[in-house]
Amino acid sequence: MAVPKVFTLQCAVKNNAWGSIGTKSEVALLRQGGDSTFELQDDMTYAELWMGTHVKGDSILTSSEHAGKTLSQWVEEHPDCLGSKVRSKFNDQLPYLFKVLSINKTLSIQAHPNKTHAEQLNAKHPDIYVDDNHKPEMALALTPFEGMNGFKRLSKIVHFLEAIPEFRTVVGEKETKALQEACRTDPKGTSDSAKAVLKKSFTSFMNRDESLVSEQLDKLEKRFQKLVDEGQDISNVDGEIFLRLCKEYPGDAGSFVSYFFNVMTLKPGEAMFLQANEPHAYMSGDCIECMACSDNVVRAGLTAKYKDVPTLCEMLSYITSTPEERIFDSHVDPSDPCVTIYNPAIPDFAIAKVEIPAETRNHTLGAYDSGSIVLFIRGSATATSSSISETLSLRRGSVIFVAAGESVQLNLESNDGLLAFRAYCPLD
């Protein structure tokens, strides 16, 4: 019997504490839509949907006579499904992990190591950094999606240091003056000398005496809350964001980092790319996420998990930017006007957004040189392929794997068009 090259998947759900609850979670609703046996519980958090071969959340085949096998087993038995370029580059492994995130509470302050650093961390601390791969990642908003991404321009950081005495205290008077001086000649903070000053100041803050930070944290929280109770506007000092972080993580010094990092909100369809050594923290909303197949995270705040402050402070790039500069560009696929490509120019992954208008009844998902995973967000369709004898019934929440070199014919059944996202390797 011919080996099927298109098949449906059942994908793992993660119930992290920061996830959205019950039917408010896009993760839960998608899993429920794609799996009639899934029992959604109204009081449970549903944070992540994992699609891929990662050992912590391997997908399972559900169609054809091979149902029950994991995707990693299938790839091992049928490596040709990955495509020759992927096999050569990534040693017969699927190099990306595809996810949906539903966030109700800010995730940890974190960064991801580059490949060389990941190998070093894994060799030195295999109990903490359990794999040796890098983890560049992209977040693509499904709903308004809020997060912190990279350092603010130096002039913005200095503004908050001058406007908020409690922040100035925890950063330090010496460090504040050094930042002010650097800002006079380089307000954007792009020079090597400005980056060095920022690194020293941020590192000093992250290592400040806990009792001092706790005192100033409590002082600022009470001061801001009093102003709010009096009906005063604290938006000019990002007071609402600070109070929210204090509520989510009481007593955590990480609440101050919103004065160092860009806080941004992506509109649906907008994306941000997080390369190695860039600090970030997702805050709220639903997104599509794709990354290299790794779970390597260096954390330093807003979490109950292990914090590796020295590693994070040393590894960061200290590149400054505006929030607008952190929005990742996309482009329409010249071969298909229904497809928008988000390609960060790394070989591990890219994302294609497939949006088919309601008036179109038939559409072909074109063949890619790599194996791809497709998640259906809106609409319903039947799918056929030259390699399978059965017709696949696809709806909101359905996930399929498409082997390299294989195209899929879609016959739309709903009247509201179709929206899907496709992860693949852009090796050309």
VOPAGU-2260 file (C-alpha; in pm, 1 decimal, decimal comma):
REM VOPAGU-2260
SITE   aa  ch    i         X         Y         Z
SITE  MET   A    0       0,0       0,0       0,0
SITE  ALA   A    1     124,5     349,2     -89,8
SITE  VAL   A    2     254,8     562,0     194,3
SITE  PRO   A    3      10,2     848,2     268,7
SITE  LYS   A    4     163,3    1191,4     239,5
SITE  VAL   A    5    -122,3    1387,4     395,4
SITE  PHE   A    6    -283,8    1293,9     726,4
SITE  THR   A    7    -456,3    1446,6    1027,0
SITE  LEU   A    8    -294,0    1492,2    1367,1
SITE  GLN   A    9    -406,1    1502,3    1729,2
SITE  CYS   A   10    -191,9    1753,9    1915,7
SITE  ALA   A   11     -84,7    1798,9    2277,3
SITE  VAL   A   12    -234,1    2063,0    2506,3
SITE  LYS   A   13     -35,1    2223,5    2789,2
SITE  ASN   A   14    -214,8    2352,8    3098,3
SITE  ASN   A   15      35,2    2612,5    3222,0
SITE  ALA   A   16     -90,6    2844,1    3497,0
SITE  TRP   A   17     -59,3    3149,4    3270,2
SITE  GLY   A   18    -306,5    3006,8    3018,4
SITE  SER   A   19    -659,9    3126,3    2953,2
SITE  ILE   A   20    -941,2    2947,6    3133,1
SITE  GLY   A   21   -1201,1    2716,1    2979,2
SITE  THR   A   22   -1391,7    2850,3    2679,5
SITE  LYS   A   23   -1194,5    3177,2    2694,1
SITE  SER   A   24    -894,2    2983,7    2562,3
SITE  GLU   A   25    -843,2    2963,6    2187,6
SITE  VAL   A   26    -620,0    2661,9    2253,9
SITE  ALA   A   27    -907,9    2474,5    2418,9
SITE  LEU   A   28   -1158,7    2572,4    2150,8
SITE  LEU   A   29    -927,3    2464,9    1869,7
SITE  ARG   A   30    -851,5    2132,0    2034,7
SITE  GLN   A   31   -1221,8    2076,4    2093,6
SITE  GLY   A   32   -1302,1    2164,6    1732,3
SITE  GLY   A   33   -1042,9    1925,6    1595,4
SITE  ASP   A   34   -1107,8    1638,2    1835,5
SITE  SER   A   35   -1464,5    1534,6    1924,8
SITE  THR   A   36   -1335,3    1323,2    2215,7
SITE  PHE   A   37   -1173,5    1620,4    2390,1
SITE  GLU   A   38   -1352,9    1720,4    2712,1
SITE  LEU   A   39   -1316,7    2091,5    2779,3
SITE  GLN   A   40   -1333,2    2186,7    3148,6
SITE  ASP   A   41   -1455,7    2534,6    3236,7
SITE  ASP   A   42   -1222,5    2577,3    3533,8
SITE  MET   A   43    -899,1    2456,3    3372,0
SITE  THR   A   44    -627,4    2664,0    3208,5
SITE  TYR   A   45    -539,6    2582,3    2846,6
SITE  ALA   A   46    -216,5    2758,1    2752,9
SITE  GLU   A   47     -49,4    2586,7    2456,1
SITE  LEU   A   48    -128,7    2359,3    2163,7
SITE  TRP   A   49     189,7    2183,1    2044,5
SITE  MET   A   50     212,8    2062,1    1683,7
SITE  GLY   A   51     526,6    1872,1    1589,4
SITE  THR   A   52     769,8    1608,3    1710,2
SITE  HIS   A   53     908,0    1758,7    2031,4
SITE  VAL   A   54     950,0    1493,9    2300,4
SITE  LYS   A   55     741,3    1699,1    2545,4
SITE  GLY   A   56     441,4    1708,3    2312,0
SITE  ASP   A   57     463,2    1469,8    2016,8
SITE  SER   A   58     165,8    1484,3    1779,1
SITE  ILE   A   59     -26,4    1164,6    1702,5
SITE  LEU   A   60    -155,3    1044,5    1364,8
SITE  THR   A   61    -534,2    1001,4    1357,4
SITE  SER   A   62    -612,5     921,2     993,6
SITE  SER   A   63    -537,8     613,8     781,3
SITE  GLU   A   64    -430,4     270,8     900,7
SITE  HIS   A   65    -133,5     430,8    1078,4
SITE  ALA   A   66    -350,6     601,0    1343,4
SITE  GLY   A   67    -190,9     599,9    1687,5
SITE  LYS   A   68     167,8     646,9    1575,8
SITE  THR   A   69     348,9     957,6    1688,0
SITE  LEU   A   70     466,3    1203,7    1428,1
SITE  SER   A   71     827,2    1152,2    1539,8
SITE  GLN   A   72     789,6     776,1    1475,8
SITE  TRP   A   73     642,0     847,3    1133,6
SITE  VAL   A   74     925,0    1085,6    1041,4
SITE  GLU   A   75    1182,0     830,5    1156,0
SITE  GLU   A   76    1020,1     556,9     943,1
SITE  HIS   A   77     951,3     783,5     643,4
SITE  PRO   A   78    1221,9    1054,2     640,1
SITE  ASP   A   79    1147,7    1133,2     274,5
SITE  CYS   A   80     835,9    1316,2     395,4
SITE  LEU   A   81    1064,2    1592,1     524,5
SITE  GLY   A   82    1220,0    1670,2     188,0
SITE  SER   A   83    1579,4    1612,6      80,4
SITE  LYS   A   84    1701,7    1960,0     180,0
SITE  VAL   A   85    1554,7    1930,4     529,4
SITE  ARG   A   86    1697,5    1582,2     572,9
SITE  SER   A   87    2043,0    1702,2     474,7
SITE  LYS   A   88    2034,6    2017,2     687,5
SITE  PHE   A   89    1864,1    1876,9     999,4
SITE  ASN   A   90    1969,5    1510,7    1010,5
SITE  ASP   A   91    1630,2    1360,9     925,0
SITE  GLN   A   92    1452,0    1564,2    1194,7
SITE  LEU   A   93    1154,4    1800,3    1175,8
SITE  PRO   A   94    1333,8    2124,4    1273,1
SITE  TYR   A   95    1041,2    2334,2    1394,1
SITE  LEU   A   96     774,7    2328,2    1663,8
SITE  PHE   A   97     438,3    2487,3    1579,6
SITE  LYS   A   98     211,9    2619,1    1856,9
SITE  VAL   A   99     -97,3    2815,2    1953,3
SITE  LEU   A  100     -74,9    3017,2    2275,6
SITE  SER   A  101    -365,2    3152,7    2483,7
SITE  ILE   A  102    -232,3    3389,8    2748,4
SITE  ASN   A  103    -418,7    3523,6    3050,0
SITE  LYS   A  104    -115,9    3611,3    3264,3
SITE  THR   A  105     229,7    3744,7    3175,1
SITE  LEU   A  106     491,9    3481,7    3100,6
SITE  SER   A  107     841,2    3494,9    3246,8
SITE  ILE   A  108    1109,9    3744,8    3148,6
SITE  GLN   A  109    1320,9    3530,8    2920,5
SITE  ALA   A  110    1560,1    3498,7    2629,7
SITE  HIS   A  111    1676,2    3210,1    2414,2
SITE  PRO   A  112    2037,7    3112,8    2347,3
SITE  ASN   A  113    2199,0    3085,0    2005,2
SITE  LYS   A  114    2309,9    2741,2    1886,9
SITE  THR   A  115    2664,2    2755,6    2027,4
SITE  HIS   A  116    2545,6    2890,1    2363,0
SITE  ALA   A  117    2267,1    2630,0    2379,8
SITE  GLU   A  118    2522,2    2352,7    2337,3
SITE  GLN   A  119    2736,0    2503,3    2614,8
SITE  LEU   A  120    2442,3    2541,2    2854,0
SITE  ASN   A  121    2325,7    2187,2    2785,5
SITE  ALA   A  122    2673,1    2044,7    2847,5
SITE  LYS   A  123    2715,0    2240,6    3171,5
SITE  HIS   A  124    2361,2    2215,5    3313,5
SITE  PRO   A  125    2174,4    1931,1    3138,6
SITE  ASP   A  126    1922,9    1918,2    3423,8
SITE  ILE   A  127    1815,4    2278,5    3352,2
SITE  TYR   A  128    1884,3    2319,9    2979,5
SITE  VAL   A  129    1769,4    1983,2    2856,1
SITE  ASP   A  130    1850,4    2014,0    2485,7
SITE  ASP   A  131    2132,9    2166,9    2284,8
SITE  ASN   A  132    1933,1    2348,4    2018,4
SITE  HIS   A  133    1873,0    2718,8    1968,8
SITE  LYS   A  134    1518,6    2855,6    1985,8
SITE  PRO   A  135    1448,3    3153,5    1761,1
SITE  GLU   A  136    1072,1    3202,9    1753,3
SITE  MET   A  137     794,4    3402,9    1591,6
SITE  ALA   A  138     459,1    3509,3    1737,5
SITE  LEU   A  139     176,1    3592,5    1496,0
SITE  ALA   A  140    -132,5    3749,7    1653,4
SITE  LEU   A  141    -474,1    3584,5    1625,9
SITE  THR   A  142    -631,5    3841,6    1858,7
SITE  PRO   A  143    -486,9    4168,8    1993,0
SITE  PHE   A  144    -166,3    4030,0    2141,8
SITE  GLU   A  145      40,9    4208,7    2404,0
SITE  GLY   A  146     401,0    4146,4    2494,0
SITE  MET   A  147     737,9    4290,7    2588,5
SITE  ASN   A  148    1006,1    4268,6    2321,5
SITE  GLY   A  149    1359,7    4406,2    2338,4
SITE  PHE   A  150    1496,6    4715,5    2511,1
SITE  LYS   A  151    1337,6    5057,1    2473,6
SITE  ARG   A  152    1532,4    5342,4    2321,2
SITE  LEU   A  153    1774,9    5484,7    2575,9
SITE  SER   A  154    1582,5    5814,3    2584,5
SITE  LYS   A  155    1265,3    5631,4    2693,7
SITE  ILE   A  156    1445,5    5443,5    2971,2
SITE  VAL   A  157    1600,3    5767,8    3094,6
SITE  HIS   A  158    1255,7    5933,7    3086,1
SITE  PHE   A  159    1121,4    5672,9    3328,2
SITE  LEU   A  160    1429,9    5697,9    3549,4
SITE  GLU   A  161    1370,7    6072,5    3580,8
SITE  ALA   A  162     993,7    6042,0    3627,2
SITE  ILE   A  163     985,5    5749,7    3873,9
SITE  PRO   A  164    1215,7    5785,4    4176,9
SITE  GLU   A  165    1149,9    5427,8    4290,3
SITE  PHE   A  166    1274,5    5296,6    3955,4
SITE  ARG   A  167    1577,9    5522,2    3978,8
SITE  THR   A  168    1655,0    5382,0    4325,1
SITE  VAL   A  169    1650,5    5017,9    4217,5
SITE  VAL   A  170    1861,6    5088,5    3909,0
SITE  GLY   A  171    2107,2    5290,9    4120,2
SITE  GLU   A  172    2215,0    5656,1    4121,8
SITE  LYS   A  173    2553,5    5586,0    3964,0
SITE  GLU   A  174    2398,2    5375,7    3689,1
SITE  THR   A  175    2122,9    5632,7    3628,8
SITE  LYS   A  176    2377,0    5910,5    3577,8
SITE  ALA   A  177    2574,8    5690,7    3337,6
SITE  LEU   A  178    2260,0    5626,7    3133,4
SITE  GLN   A  179    2174,7    5997,9    3131,5
SITE  GLU   A  180    2523,2    6081,4    3008,4
SITE  ALA   A  181    2509,7    5815,8    2736,1
SITE  CYS   A  182    2168,2    5942,0    2631,1
SITE  ARG   A  183    2296,4    6298,5    2577,1
SITE  THR   A  184    2520,3    6184,4    2290,0
SITE  ASP   A  185    2325,7    5877,3    2176,2
SITE  PRO   A  186    1953,7    5898,8    2264,1
SITE  LYS   A  187    1872,7    5588,9    2061,6
SITE  GLY   A  188    2139,1    5385,0    2240,3
SITE  THR   A  189    2279,2    5221,3    1927,2
SITE  SER   A  190    2652,2    5268,7    1986,5
SITE  ASP   A  191    2868,2    5002,5    2148,0
SITE  SER   A  192    2945,3    5235,2    2437,4
SITE  ALA   A  193    2574,5    5300,9    2501,8
SITE  LYS   A  194    2502,4    4927,9    2491,6
SITE  ALA   A  195    2779,7    4869,5    2745,3
SITE  VAL   A  196    2627,3    5128,1    2979,7
SITE  LEU   A  197    2281,8    4972,2    2937,9
SITE  LYS   A  198    2421,2    4626,7    3007,0
SITE  LYS   A  199    2594,0    4743,2    3325,0
SITE  SER   A  200    2283,5    4926,1    3445,8
SITE  PHE   A  201    2042,0    4641,7    3371,9
SITE  THR   A  202    2276,7    4387,2    3531,9
SITE  SER   A  203    2309,8    4605,3    3842,2
SITE  PHE   A  204    1931,0    4631,6    3865,9
SITE  MET   A  205    1882,1    4255,6    3825,4
SITE  ASN   A  206    2135,0    4191,7    4105,1
SITE  ARG   A  207    2017,8    4467,7    4339,0
SITE  ASP   A  208    1963,0    4380,3    4706,9
SITE  GLU   A  209    1627,3    4202,6    4736,5
SITE  SER   A  210    1517,6    4397,5    5041,7
SITE  LEU   A  211    1579,1    4729,0    4864,0
SITE  VAL   A  212    1388,7    4617,4    4554,0
SITE  SER   A  213    1101,2    4483,7    4765,1
SITE  GLU   A  214    1077,6    4812,0    4954,5
SITE  GLN   A  215    1070,2    5023,9    4638,3
SITE  LEU   A  216     832,0    4785,6    4465,3
SITE  ASP   A  217     583,7    4811,8    4751,2
SITE  LYS   A  218     627,7    5188,3    4769,2
SITE  LEU   A  219     561,2    5242,6    4398,1
SITE  GLU   A  220     267,4    5002,1    4390,6
SITE  LYS   A  221      97,6    5183,7    4679,1
SITE  ARG   A  222     170,9    5525,5    4526,1
SITE  PHE   A  223      29,3    5430,6    4186,9
SITE  GLN   A  224    -275,2    5263,3    4339,1
SITE  LYS   A  225    -349,7    5575,3    4545,2
SITE  LEU   A  226    -335,8    5787,6    4230,1
SITE  VAL   A  227    -572,4    5547,4    4053,2
SITE  ASP   A  228    -812,6    5554,6    4348,7
SITE  GLU   A  229    -809,6    5933,1    4328,0
SITE  GLY   A  230    -901,5    5915,1    3961,7
SITE  GLN   A  231    -568,5    6041,6    3831,8
SITE  ASP   A  232    -413,6    5936,7    3500,9
SITE  ILE   A  233     -89,5    5736,9    3534,6
SITE  SER   A  234     -52,2    5638,6    3170,1
SITE  ASN   A  235     242,3    5875,8    3118,1
SITE  VAL   A  236     447,0    5652,2    3351,9
SITE  ASP   A  237     296,9    5320,9    3229,8
SITE  GLY   A  238     143,3    5281,2    3572,7
SITE  GLU   A  239    -134,0    5043,6    3467,4
SITE  ILE   A  240     118,5    4797,5    3326,7
SITE  PHE   A  241     328,9    4812,0    3643,5
SITE  LEU   A  242      24,9    4755,5    3867,7
SITE  ARG   A  243     -86,3    4463,8    3654,2
SITE  LEU   A  244     250,8    4292,6    3682,4
SITE  CYS   A  245     251,7    4351,8    4060,1
SITE  LYS   A  246     -89,2    4186,5    4085,6
SITE  GLU   A  247      14,1    3889,8    3872,1
SITE  TYR   A  248     349,2    3837,0    4048,3
SITE  PRO   A  249     335,3    3995,3    4396,2
SITE  GLY   A  250     676,0    4100,6    4524,0
SITE  ASP   A  251     861,9    4006,6    4203,5
SITE  ALA   A  252    1130,4    4256,3    4099,8
SITE  GLY   A  253    1044,8    4171,2    3739,7
SITE  SER   A  254     753,2    4415,8    3762,5
SITE  PHE   A  255    1007,0    4694,7    3700,4
SITE  VAL   A  256    1124,6    4552,4    3366,1
SITE  SER   A  257     840,8    4714,6    3171,9
SITE  TYR   A  258    1046,0    5034,0    3214,3
SITE  PHE   A  259    1339,0    4872,1    3034,8
SITE  PHE   A  260    1155,3    4672,7    2766,1
SITE  ASN   A  261     923,3    4772,9    2482,9
SITE  VAL   A  262     558,9    4696,9    2557,8
SITE  MET   A  263     366,4    4642,7    2235,1
SITE  THR   A  264      29,6    4519,4    2114,1
SITE  LEU   A  265       8,9    4334,4    1783,3
SITE  LYS   A  266    -306,4    4353,7    1575,0
SITE  PRO   A  267    -440,9    4024,4    1432,9
SITE  GLY   A  268    -214,0    3927,8    1145,2
SITE  GLU   A  269      86,9    4121,5    1277,3
SITE  ALA   A  270     393,5    3931,6    1396,9
SITE  MET   A  271     713,4    3973,3    1591,9
SITE  PHE   A  272    1030,4    3768,5    1556,3
SITE  LEU   A  273    1244,5    3689,5    1859,0
SITE  GLN   A  274    1596,8    3600,8    1762,8
SITE  ALA   A  275    1860,8    3472,9    2002,5
SITE  ASN   A  276    1959,4    3690,5    2298,7
SITE  GLU   A  277    1657,3    3922,2    2280,0
SITE  PRO   A  278    1459,6    3968,1    2605,5
SITE  HIS   A  279    1084,3    3925,9    2590,4
SITE  ALA   A  280     772,9    3830,7    2783,8
SITE  TYR   A  281     431,6    3758,3    2634,1
SITE  MET   A  282     152,0    3926,1    2831,9
SITE  SER   A  283    -197,2    3859,3    2695,4
SITE  GLY   A  284    -395,8    3737,3    2396,5
SITE  ASP   A  285    -386,0    3450,2    2147,7
SITE  CYS   A  286    -114,9    3385,9    1892,4
SITE  ILE   A  287      28,5    3140,2    1647,1
SITE  GLU   A  288     387,7    3064,0    1743,7
SITE  CYS   A  289     661,0    2884,9    1553,0
SITE  MET   A  290    1015,1    2814,4    1666,6
SITE  ALA   A  291    1312,2    2586,8    1624,0
SITE  CYS   A  292    1238,8    2250,1    1782,8
SITE  SER   A  293    1366,0    2330,4    2130,7
SITE  ASP   A  294    1245,6    2419,3    2478,0
SITE  ASN   A  295    1557,1    2613,6    2580,9
SITE  VAL   A  296    1458,0    2914,6    2791,9
SITE  VAL   A  297    1675,6    3134,2    3014,1
SITE  ARG   A  298    1447,4    3301,3    3271,4
SITE  ALA   A  299    1512,1    3588,7    3510,7
SITE  GLY   A  300    1181,3    3710,0    3657,7
SITE  LEU   A  301     799,9    3696,5    3667,9
SITE  THR   A  302     808,9    3323,2    3726,9
SITE  ALA   A  303     821,2    3059,9    3997,3
SITE  LYS   A  304    1055,2    2854,9    3777,4
SITE  TYR   A  305    1435,4    2854,3    3795,7
SITE  LYS   A  306    1586,4    3199,7    3738,3
SITE  ASP   A  307    1931,4    3223,2    3583,8
SITE  VAL   A  308    1998,3    3596,1    3620,2
SITE  PRO   A  309    2376,4    3589,2    3549,6
SITE  THR   A  310    2330,5    3394,5    3225,6
SITE  LEU   A  311    2048,2    3615,2    3101,2
SITE  CYS   A  312    2225,6    3943,6    3178,6
SITE  GLU   A  313    2544,1    3826,5    3006,6
SITE  MET   A  314    2379,2    3685,2    2693,3
SITE  LEU   A  315    2150,4    3975,0    2597,4
SITE  SER   A  316    2234,4    4182,8    2289,5
SITE  TYR   A  317    2120,0    4514,2    2444,3
SITE  ILE   A  318    1987,6    4630,4    2108,9
SITE  THR   A  319    1740,3    4917,4    2155,7
SITE  SER   A  320    1439,8    4994,3    1936,9
SITE  THR   A  321    1088,1    5133,3    1925,5
SITE  PRO   A  322     784,4    4900,3    1946,6
SITE  GLU   A  323     704,3    4975,8    1582,9
SITE  GLU   A  324    1048,0    4854,7    1474,9
SITE  ARG   A  325     977,3    4520,8    1642,2
SITE  ILE   A  326     682,9    4440,9    1412,4
SITE  PHE   A  327     795,0    4179,0    1159,9
SITE  ASP   A  328     735,3    4237,0     788,0
SITE  SER   A  329     535,5    3993,0     576,0
SITE  HIS   A  330     465,3    3967,8     204,1
SITE  VAL   A  331     208,1    3812,1     -26,1
SITE  ASP   A  332     326,2    3495,0    -196,8
SITE  PRO   A  333     373,9    3591,2    -565,9
SITE  SER   A  334     243,1    3249,7    -670,4
SITE  ASP   A  335     -75,1    3261,7    -457,5
SITE  PRO   A  336    -254,8    3584,8    -355,0
SITE  CYS   A  337    -433,0    3396,6     -76,7
SITE  VAL   A  338    -103,7    3328,2     102,6
SITE  THR   A  339      95,7    3571,7     316,7
SITE  ILE   A  340     451,5    3468,6     406,1
SITE  TYR   A  341     628,4    3542,8     734,4
SITE  ASN   A  342     987,9    3437,7     674,4
SITE  PRO   A  343    1254,7    3535,5     930,2
SITE  ALA   A  344    1534,2    3425,0     695,0
SITE  ILE   A  345    1646,5    3131,5     906,5
SITE  PRO   A  346    1632,9    2775,3     772,2
SITE  ASP   A  347    1438,3    2626,2    1065,4
SITE  PHE   A  348    1091,5    2766,8     996,3
SITE  ALA   A  349     859,2    3014,3     830,0
SITE  ILE   A  350     482,5    3064,4     852,7
SITE  ALA   A  351     233,6    3094,8     568,0
SITE  LYS   A  352    -106,5    3246,0     642,9
SITE  VAL   A  353    -367,7    3101,8     407,3
SITE  GLU   A  354    -681,9    3315,8     384,8
SITE  ILE   A  355    -933,2    3204,4     122,4
SITE  PRO   A  356   -1228,2    3438,9      53,3
SITE  ALA   A  357   -1587,4    3319,0      90,1
SITE  GLU   A  358   -1658,7    3335,4    -283,5
SITE  THR   A  359   -1382,4    3082,9    -359,6
SITE  ARG   A  360   -1498,8    2723,0    -344,8
SITE  ASN   A  361   -1181,0    2540,7    -447,0
SITE  HIS   A  362    -819,3    2608,8    -360,9
SITE  THR   A  363    -491,3    2419,5    -381,8
SITE  LEU   A  364    -236,9    2424,2    -101,8
SITE  GLY   A  365      76,5    2420,3    -313,8
SITE  ALA   A  366     360,7    2173,6    -269,0
SITE  TYR   A  367     655,9    2285,4     -57,2
SITE  ASP   A  368    1010,0    2149,0     -55,2
SITE  SER   A  369     970,6    2061,1     312,7
SITE  GLY   A  370     719,7    1876,3     523,6
SITE  SER   A  371     463,8    2120,0     663,1
SITE  ILE   A  372     198,1    2132,9     933,8
SITE  VAL   A  373    -129,5    2315,0     864,2
SITE  LEU   A  374    -370,0    2437,4    1134,1
SITE  PHE   A  375    -723,7    2540,0    1034,1
SITE  ILE   A  376    -859,6    2835,8    1230,8
SITE  ARG   A  377   -1180,1    2928,0    1047,9
SITE  GLY   A  378   -1404,7    2756,7     794,2
SITE  SER   A  379   -1452,9    2396,5     685,3
SITE  ALA   A  380   -1345,0    2199,6     380,0
SITE  THR   A  381   -1279,5    1855,3     242,4
SITE  ALA   A  382    -925,0    1774,8     136,3
SITE  THR   A  383    -791,3    1533,2    -121,1
SITE  SER   A  384    -442,0    1445,1    -239,0
SITE  SER   A  385    -292,0    1214,2    -496,6
SITE  SER   A  386    -131,7    1007,1    -220,8
SITE  ILE   A  387    -442,2     924,2     -15,9
SITE  SER   A  388    -753,8     728,9     -98,9
SITE  GLU   A  389    -971,7     884,1     171,1
SITE  THR   A  390   -1113,9    1235,5     175,5
SITE  LEU   A  391   -1022,0    1432,0     484,2
SITE  SER   A  392   -1291,8    1637,2     655,0
SITE  LEU   A  393   -1137,0    1956,8     791,0
SITE  ARG   A  394   -1288,6    2213,9    1024,6
SITE  ARG   A  395   -1184,2    2469,5    1284,9
SITE  GLY   A  396    -911,9    2304,9    1494,8
SITE  SER   A  397    -812,1    2040,4    1239,2
SITE  VAL   A  398    -436,8    1986,8    1195,4
SITE  ILE   A  399    -277,0    1805,9     902,8
SITE  PHE   A  400      77,0    1708,8     807,4
SITE  VAL   A  401     168,2    1753,2     439,5
SITE  ALA   A  402     478,4    1574,9     312,4
SITE  ALA   A  403     738,3    1753,6     100,8
SITE  GLY   A  404     644,1    1778,9    -265,9
SITE  GLU   A  405     274,4    1712,6    -198,5
SITE  SER   A  406     -12,8    1946,8    -283,1
SITE  VAL   A  407    -360,2    1938,0    -126,2
SITE  GLN   A  408    -689,1    2020,0    -298,7
SITE  LEU   A  409    -942,7    2195,2     -75,8
SITE  ASN   A  410   -1315,6    2206,6    -145,4
SITE  LEU   A  411   -1462,5    2473,6      81,9
SITE  GLU   A  412   -1790,6    2387,6     250,1
SITE  SER   A  413   -1851,3    2692,6     473,5
SITE  ASN   A  414   -1975,1    3033,6     363,5
SITE  ASP   A  415   -1727,0    3238,9     565,0
SITE  GLY   A  416   -1413,0    3150,1     374,0
SITE  LEU   A  417   -1116,3    2973,9     531,3
SITE  LEU   A  418    -822,1    3076,8     747,7
SITE  ALA   A  419    -528,3    2846,8     812,6
SITE  PHE   A  420    -163,4    2874,7     914,9
SITE  ARG   A  421     113,3    2657,6     773,4
SITE  ALA   A  422     457,0    2598,5     925,1
SITE  TYR   A  423     738,9    2487,5     693,8
SITE  CYS   A  424    1115,4    2514,9     631,8
SITE  PRO   A  425    1222,4    2789,2     387,1
SITE  LEU   A  426    1543,8    2628,1     264,7
SITE  ASP   A  427    1564,6    2785,2     -82,3
